Amino acid sequence: MSRWYELLQINALFFGLNTLTVTNGFILPLLVQQIVGVTQQGEYFGRVRLWSLMASILTQSLMGVLSDGSHLRWGRRRPFILAGTLGTLAFLLMITSSPVMRGESSFEILLLLLILLQVAYNTACAGANGLIPDLVDVSQRGIASGVKALLEVPLPLLFVAFFVSPLISRGDFQPALYIGMAILLLTSLITLTVKEPVPEAHTSAIKIEPLLRLFLMTAFFAAVILLLGALVQLVARWPVEPTVWLQPVVVGFIGLFSIALALLAGAWISLRIGLGKAALQGNPSYRWWILHRLTFLAAIFNMGVFSVYFIQTRLGIKGELAAGPGALFLALLGILLAITTLPGGWLADRYGKKRLAILGCLIAALGTIILLSSTHLAVVILGGGLIGIGAGIVYAASWALGTGLIPDGQAGKYLGIQNLAAAGAGAVGAYLGGPIADYFGLYFTHLPGLGYLVLYAMFGVLFLLSAAALLRVRSD
């Protein structure tokens, strides 16, 4: 039986990691915009997301496998948490001290630093992911996942909205990142106080085949995204004929089809490579759970990462000033997530994790319809609020559902591979969606914000696909 403060200890690191993620969600689009300009921001931002998140998928999966097999006396997971935290702080110091922060560096240098940051960040995350399956009884994993969701999403959103975004609005990017780094250091120290059992003595060598599978899995998924990305970019360079009204419809459909195909087919085959045919045949619900998370997170993550551009174009706000309404949006989103995550975890333990997760997907889809129905800030915030309620329910119920699908003793491996959903979702949505938004912004200047209206509509469809995938997961 885990006490309440032990659940906070186990999950504290997620608050620090995601405070940095949310902070970067504001800063990174603006840095890309400063370096490459407005007309290409979607395409280049997609490139950043693709390569940094492919590094995330590989690192978290690889470190998850290595932590499963770790037999250091200090514990299975804590050495990875410590190493990843120190690496994250080191690379963030490099970023804050470089010309990148002033938009004076090359795009390639920014990309390299962000890839290295993802490697360190996901080393820490891989270690932390294994703590709930390792240390929390099955009967408490719903509430434990609710605590994780609370610290992972709404509290970082609220913290950044009230304490960090005002700095970003003034262009003070460095102080904003320093605050995030301090929070990461504090929360890592809290999680490192968790008492892990001493692993049994172990002498067998690390097997190469599982590690090779992870490299091939990541390479295949990246290849699928690149191939479909080439198709999207080709279509996005198709000059618009004013008399051909069907042309933008075709472009939008190809964009949605490419995103859905990359998510579904890419992940399906990548999981087959990463885990092997026998493992998936014996646990088909795990694959459908991954597809559910992949489609849901592709929508919710990319709504977040494109929010600055969405607010700029849809509401007519320029540059860093978009961080102001963005902060208001984040504050409401954080409050609603905070209200729903813990009750969502409690309800999931009692009334069914799968049912709650499906309900959350449908609420988020409804919120998307409202979000896109008007250019008034109040309506946008109302729709975003419903998305937040749906996301809070899904974050708690879905994670609790997934922890019950994982074989004993392999939490690091399976929850590391699930980062194919978390990181892969961000890569697919940004790399394939960015050029589509640029296309409509370039050729339909008389309809401001149309590109991000189309893109967010695609994300709404993904919420529905996420609910459909859950129907194939075994009932709890």
C-alpha positions in Angstrom: 0.0 0.0 0.0 1.7 3.2 -1.1 1.2 6.4 1.0 0.2 9.6 -0.7 3.6 11.2 -0.2 5.2 8.1 -1.8 3.1 8.6 -4.9 4.3 12.2 -5.0 7.9 11.0 -4.6 7.6 8.5 -7.4 6.1 11.0 -9.8 7.8 14.3 -8.8 10.3 14.2 -11.7 7.5 14.4 -14.3 6.7 17.9 -13.0 10.2 19.1 -13.6 10.5 17.4 -17.0 7.2 18.7 -18.3 7.7 22.2 -17.0 10.7 22.3 -19.3 8.6 20.8 -22.1 5.8 23.4 -21.8 8.4 26.2 -21.6 10.1 25.0 -24.7 6.7 24.7 -26.4 6.5 28.5 -26.2 10.1 29.3 -26.9 11.0 26.8 -29.7 8.4 28.0 -32.3 9.6 31.6 -31.7 13.3 30.6 -32.2 12.5 28.8 -35.4 10.4 31.8 -36.6 13.4 34.1 -35.9 15.8 31.9 -37.8 13.8 30.9 -40.9 11.0 33.5 -41.1 7.2 33.2 -41.1 6.6 31.7 -44.6 8.7 28.5 -43.8 8.1 28.2 -40.0 5.7 25.2 -40.2 8.1 23.2 -42.4 11.2 23.9 -40.4 9.5 23.5 -37.1 8.3 20.1 -38.4 11.9 19.1 -39.1 12.9 20.0 -35.5 10.1 17.9 -34.1 10.8 15.0 -36.4 14.5 14.5 -35.6 14.5 15.5 -32.0 11.5 13.2 -31.3 13.0 10.3 -33.3 16.0 10.6 -30.9 13.4 10.6 -28.1 11.8 7.3 -29.3 15.1 5.5 -29.6 16.6 6.8 -26.3 13.6 6.1 -24.1 13.1 2.6 -25.6 16.8 1.8 -25.3 17.2 3.1 -21.8 14.0 1.4 -20.7 15.5 -2.0 -21.8 18.8 -1.2 -20.1 17.1 -0.2 -16.9 15.1 -3.4 -16.9 18.4 -5.3 -16.9 20.2 -3.0 -14.5 21.4 -4.6 -11.3 23.3 -1.7 -9.7 23.0 -1.7 -5.9 21.6 1.9 -6.0 18.5 0.6 -7.9 17.2 -0.2 -11.3 15.8 3.2 -12.2 17.5 5.9 -10.1 20.9 5.8 -11.9 19.2 6.5 -15.2 17.2 9.4 -13.6 20.3 10.9 -12.2 22.4 10.6 -15.4 19.5 11.9 -17.6 18.8 14.9 -15.3 22.5 16.0 -15.3 22.7 15.6 -19.0 19.5 17.7 -19.5 20.8 20.5 -17.4 24.1 20.5 -19.2 22.6 20.7 -22.7 20.2 23.4 -21.6 23.1 25.5 -20.3 24.7 25.1 -23.7 21.5 26.3 -25.4 21.0 29.3 -23.1 24.6 30.4 -23.5 24.6 30.1 -27.4 23.5 32.6 -30.1 20.6 30.3 -30.7 18.6 32.2 -28.0 18.9 35.4 -30.1 17.9 33.8 -33.3 21.4 34.5 -34.7 22.5 30.9 -35.1 22.0 28.5 -37.9 19.0 26.1 -38.0 21.4 23.1 -38.0 23.0 24.1 -34.7 19.6 24.5 -33.1 18.6 21.1 -34.4 21.8 19.4 -33.1 21.4 20.9 -29.6 17.8 19.8 -29.4 18.6 16.3 -30.4 21.2 16.0 -27.7 18.8 17.5 -25.2 16.2 14.8 -26.1 18.7 12.0 -25.5 19.4 13.2 -22.0 15.8 14.1 -21.2 14.5 10.7 -22.2 17.2 8.8 -20.3 15.7 10.4 -17.1 12.1 9.8 -18.3 12.8 6.1 -19.1 14.0 5.5 -15.5 11.0 7.3 -14.0 8.5 5.5 -16.2 9.4 2.2 -14.5 8.7 3.3 -11.0 4.9 2.8 -10.9 4.9 -0.7 -12.3 7.9 -1.6 -10.1 6.7 -0.1 -6.8 2.9 0.4 -6.8 0.4 -2.3 -6.2 -2.0 -3.0 -9.1 -5.0 -1.9 -7.0 -3.5 1.6 -6.7 -2.2 2.1 -10.2 -5.2 4.2 -11.2 -4.7 6.7 -8.5 -0.9 6.6 -9.0 -1.4 7.3 -12.7 -3.7 10.1 -11.7 -1.0 11.7 -9.6 1.5 11.2 -12.5 -1.0 12.9 -14.9 -1.5 15.7 -12.4 2.2 16.4 -12.1 2.9 15.7 -15.8 0.4 18.0 -17.4 -1.9 20.5 -15.5 0.5 21.6 -12.8 3.3 22.4 -15.4 0.8 24.2 -17.5 -0.3 26.3 -14.6 3.2 27.0 -13.4 4.4 28.1 -16.9 1.2 30.2 -17.5 1.6 32.2 -14.3 5.4 32.4 -13.7 7.2 31.7 -17.0 5.0 33.0 -19.9 5.2 36.7 -18.8 9.0 36.4 -19.3 8.6 34.8 -22.7 6.1 37.6 -23.7 8.9 40.1 -23.1 11.4 38.1 -25.0 13.3 37.0 -21.9 13.9 33.4 -23.0 17.0 32.7 -20.9 15.4 33.5 -17.5 12.4 31.4 -18.5 14.7 28.4 -19.1 16.7 28.9 -15.9 13.4 28.6 -13.9 12.6 25.4 -15.7 16.1 24.0 -14.9 15.8 24.9 -11.2 12.4 23.0 -11.1 14.0 20.0 -12.8 16.9 19.9 -10.4 14.5 20.1 -7.3 12.1 17.4 -8.5 14.8 15.0 -9.6 16.2 15.2 -6.0 12.8 14.3 -4.6 12.3 11.3 -6.9 15.9 10.1 -6.2 14.9 9.7 -2.6 12.5 6.8 -3.6 13.5 3.5 -2.0 14.1 0.9 -4.6 14.7 -2.7 -3.7 18.3 -3.9 -4.2 18.2 -6.0 -7.4 19.3 -9.6 -7.3 22.8 -10.4 -8.3 23.0 -10.8 -12.1 25.9 -11.9 -14.3 24.4 -12.5 -17.8 25.4 -10.3 -20.6 23.1 -7.8 -22.2 21.4 -9.3 -25.3 22.1 -7.5 -28.6 19.0 -8.5 -30.4 16.5 -6.5 -28.4 18.7 -3.4 -28.8 19.1 -3.9 -32.5 15.3 -4.2 -32.8 14.9 -0.8 -31.2 17.3 0.8 -33.7 15.4 -0.8 -36.6 12.0 0.1 -35.1 13.0 3.8 -34.9 14.6 3.8 -38.3 11.5 2.3 -39.9 9.2 4.7 -38.3 11.4 7.7 -39.3 11.5 6.3 -42.9 7.7 6.1 -43.0 7.4 9.7 -41.8 10.0 10.9 -44.3 8.4 9.2 -47.2 4.9 10.5 -46.4 6.5 13.9 -45.6 8.0 14.0 -49.1 4.5 13.4 -50.5 3.0 16.2 -48.3 5.7 18.7 -49.2 5.2 17.9 -52.9 1.5 18.5 -52.6 2.1 21.7 -50.6 4.1 23.2 -53.5 1.2 22.7 -55.9 0.3 26.2 -57.1 -3.2 27.2 -56.5 -5.5 27.8 -59.4 -8.2 30.3 -58.3 -10.9 28.6 -60.4 -10.2 25.1 -59.1 -12.1 25.0 -55.8 -11.5 21.3 -55.2 -7.7 21.7 -55.0 -7.5 22.9 -51.4 -9.9 20.1 -50.4 -7.6 17.5 -52.1 -4.5 19.0 -50.3 -6.3 18.8 -46.9 -7.4 15.3 -47.5 -3.9 14.1 -48.5 -2.5 15.7 -45.4 -5.0 13.9 -43.1 -4.5 10.7 -45.0 -0.7 10.9 -44.7 -0.9 11.7 -40.9 -3.3 8.8 -40.2 -1.3 6.4 -42.4 2.0 7.3 -40.7 0.5 6.9 -37.2 -1.4 3.6 -37.9 0.7 1.7 -40.4 4.1 3.1 -39.2 3.4 2.2 -35.6 1.9 -1.2 -36.4 5.0 -2.4 -38.2 7.4 -0.6 -35.9 6.0 -2.4 -32.9 6.3 -5.7 -34.8 10.0 -4.9 -35.3 10.6 -3.7 -31.8 8.9 -6.5 -29.8 8.7 -9.4 -32.3 5.7 -11.3 -33.7 5.3 -13.7 -30.8 5.2 -10.9 -28.1 2.5 -9.0 -30.0 0.4 -12.1 -30.8 0.4 -12.9 -27.1 -0.6 -9.4 -26.1 -2.7 -7.8 -29.0 -4.3 -5.3 -26.7 -0.9 -3.6 -26.1 -0.7 -2.8 -29.8 -4.1 -1.3 -29.9 -3.4 0.7 -26.7 -0.3 2.1 -28.4 -2.4 3.1 -31.5 -4.9 4.8 -29.1 -2.2 6.8 -27.4 -0.4 7.6 -30.6 -3.5 9.1 -32.3 -4.6 10.9 -29.1 -1.2 12.4 -28.3 -0.6 13.3 -31.9 -3.7 15.6 -31.6 -3.1 17.0 -28.1 0.6 17.5 -28.4 0.5 19.2 -31.7 -2.4 21.4 -30.7 0.0 22.6 -27.9 3.2 23.0 -30.0 1.4 24.9 -32.8 -0.7 27.0 -30.3 1.6 30.0 -30.7 1.2 30.0 -34.5 -2.5 29.2 -34.2 -3.0 32.2 -31.9 -0.9 34.5 -34.1 -2.8 33.7 -37.3 -6.3 32.9 -36.0 -6.5 35.8 -33.6 -4.3 38.3 -35.4 -1.6 38.6 -32.7 2.0 39.2 -33.6 5.3 37.7 -32.4 6.0 37.1 -28.7 2.7 38.8 -27.8 0.9 35.6 -28.6 2.4 34.2 -25.4 -0.1 36.4 -23.4 -3.3 34.8 -24.7 -1.4 31.5 -24.8 -0.8 31.8 -21.1 -4.5 32.4 -20.4 -5.3 29.4 -22.5 -2.7 27.3 -20.6 -4.0 28.5 -17.2 -7.6 27.4 -18.0 -6.3 24.1 -19.5 -4.2 23.5 -16.5 -7.0 24.1 -14.0 -9.4 21.8 -15.9 -6.7 19.1 -16.2 -6.0 19.4 -12.5 -9.7 19.0 -11.7 -10.1 15.9 -13.9 -6.9 13.9 -13.6 -7.2 12.7 -10.0 -10.9 12.0 -10.1 -10.3 10.3 -13.5 -7.8 8.0 -11.9 -10.1 7.2 -9.0 -13.1 6.6 -11.3 -10.9 4.4 -13.6 -10.0 2.1 -10.7 -13.7 1.6 -9.9 -15.7 1.9 -13.1 -13.3 0.9 -15.9 -10.2 2.4 -17.4 -11.3 1.8 -21.0 -14.7 3.4 -20.6 -13.2 6.5 -19.1 -10.6 6.8 -21.7 -13.1 6.6 -24.6 -15.3 9.2 -22.9 -12.2 11.5 -22.7 -11.5 11.1 -26.4 -15.1 12.0 -27.3 -15.1 15.1 -25.0 -11.8 16.3 -26.6 -13.3 15.9 -30.1 -16.3 18.0 -29.1 -14.0 20.7 -27.7 -12.1 20.8 -31.0 -15.4 21.5 -32.9 -16.1 24.5 -30.5 -12.5 25.7 -30.7 -12.7 26.0 -34.5 -16.1 27.5 -34.6 -15.1 31.1 -33.9 -12.2 33.6 -33.9 -13.3 35.1 -30.6 -10.9 34.4 -27.7 -13.7 33.4 -25.3 -15.0 30.7 -27.7 -11.4 29.4 -28.4 -10.8 29.1 -24.6 -14.1 27.3 -24.1 -13.2 24.8 -26.7 -9.8 24.4 -25.3 -11.3 23.9 -21.9 -13.3 20.9 -23.1 -10.2 19.5 -24.7 -8.5 19.9 -21.4 -11.2 18.0 -19.5 -11.0 15.2 -22.1 -7.2 15.1 -21.9 -7.2 14.9 -18.1 -9.5 11.9 -18.2 -7.5 10.2 -20.9 -4.1 10.8 -19.2 -5.2 9.2 -16.0 -7.3 6.3 -17.4 -5.2 5.4 -20.4 -1.9 5.1 -18.4 -3.6 3.0 -15.8 -5.0 0.8 -18.5 -1.6 0.4 -20.2 0.2 -0.6 -17.0 -2.1 -3.6 -16.8 -1.0 -4.7 -20.3 2.7 -5.0 -19.5 4.4 -8.3 -18.7 6.0 -8.5 -15.2 9.6 -7.4 -15.0 9.5 -5.6 -18.4 8.0 -2.2 -17.5 11.1 -0.3 -18.7 11.0 -1.9 -22.1 7.3 -1.7 -22.7 6.8 1.7 -21.3 9.9 2.9 -23.1 8.5 1.5 -26.4 5.2 3.3 -25.7 7.2 6.5 -26.2 6.7 5.5 -29.9 3.3 7.0 -29.1 4.4 10.0 -27.1 7.3 11.2 -29.2 6.2 9.7 -32.5 2.9 11.5 -32.2 4.7 14.8 -32.0 7.0 14.0 -34.9 4.2 12.9 -37.2 1.8 15.8 -36.5 4.5 18.5 -36.8 6.5 17.1 -39.8 3.4 16.3 -41.9 1.1 19.0 -40.6 3.5 21.9 -40.7 3.8 22.1 -44.5 0.0 21.8 -44.9 -0.5 24.8 -42.6 2.2 26.7 -44.6 0.4 25.9 -47.9 -2.9 27.4 -46.9 -1.1 30.4 -45.3 0.8 31.1 -48.4 -1.9 30.7 -51.0 -5.0 31.8 -49.1 -3.8 35.1 -47.5 -7.3 36.5 -47.8 -8.4 33.9 -45.2 -6.1 34.5 -42.2 -5.5 31.4 -40.1 -7.0 29.0 -42.6 -3.9 26.7 -42.5 -4.1 26.1 -38.7 -7.9 25.8 -38.9 -7.4 22.9 -41.3 -4.6 21.4 -39.2 -6.6 21.6 -36.0 -9.6 20.0 -37.7 -7.3 17.1 -38.6 -6.3 16.7 -35.0 -10.0 16.6 -34.1 -10.4 13.6 -36.4 -7.5 11.9 -34.6 -9.4 12.1 -31.3 -12.1 10.0 -32.8 -9.6 7.5 -34.2 -8.1 7.2 -30.7 -11.5 6.3 -29.3 -12.0 3.7 -32.1 -8.6 2.0 -31.3 -9.7 1.6 -27.7 -12.6 -0.6 -28.7 -10.0 -3.3 -29.6 -8.3 -3.2 -26.2 -9.5 -5.9 -23.8 -12.0 -4.7 -21.2 -10.8 -4.2 -17.7 
